């Protein structure tokens, strides 16, 4: 899992899923690209369809603690830390990654 799915509530008290606004690889903003979001079995998968042809892992996997809401919005701020950590891991030399696991 990459993290937890975050929720907010609209003015009527109904839940709204807050999805990452940027693809997992950091290449595309999902508001300008096609994406698919599916919530089931306690997991939300958000896939950037522009990255789907790559062999890299292109789907966010977020733990969902509630049933799938009827609405969703994109949020740049909420998942910025996950995007930053993923980019730092991708740029780190292999020796640093091995040290971090020990």
C-alpha angles and dihedrals in degrees: 000000000000096000142296128310110243125218135198130184129239125225091276092053095253117141121252120196113228109214128193110269093212129057118255092253090052094235101111139035106230092219088067099035132059115260140169125221121191126176118195140131093017094305135100116206117194113187127189104219091203089061095040094093091058118090091230122101101270102170126092109223111202127176109244115209097185137039116279110283122224092243139044136187133193119246124193095183102049096059099032091105092054091050091048094049091048092051092048092051090050091052098042118102114251091247091061091051091051091049091050091054094050 
